[in-house]
Amino acid sequence: MRRHPDSQGGNEFMSCHKETICSITALLISAFLTVQSFQYPAESSHFPRFLTILMTFLSVMMVFRNWKSQNTDNSSGFKSTELKTLFIVVTLTILYVLGIYYIGYFVSTTLFLVIMMRSFGHPKPFAMALAVFIFLATVYVLFVVFLGMHLPKALLI
């Protein structure tokens, strides 16, 4: 008996295919961002390089995991909300990296985190401000105070 293309076998393929596309997209974006991070001045490029290299490494692991495993999820293809979310994350991440170069680390990180939290439904301004402050303070203390590294400086500010 022939299987209909919409039967579970086709859905498994589409779900696996969807995850592979997402992981390869993440790998390409992280590779692009890693190349961008090497264009920062040497004294302030350690943190962006560390993050983008880590992101590239994790993306490579995700690609290999998707190729090795078979997903049994019953979803078929991308949903419009998934595409919207992917578009938002990719666009904001690229703007963030460019923003670090032009308007500075602290300003672009603050904007990135606030816009990202608002995009994904976090409506409480006090909680967002607190999260941004704690994140920026932690990064500053860890990288500038303890490790003596410089955070990226901007062209315009």
ZIFEN-V857320 format. One record per helix or strand. SS is the DSSP state (H for helix, E for strand). FROM is the first residue (numbers start at 1). LEN is the number of residues. Records with the same first field share a line. If there is no record, write none. Layout:
SS = FROM-LEN ; FROM-LEN
This chain:
H = 8-30 ; 42-3 ; 46-23 ; 80-24 ; 105-15 ; 125-22
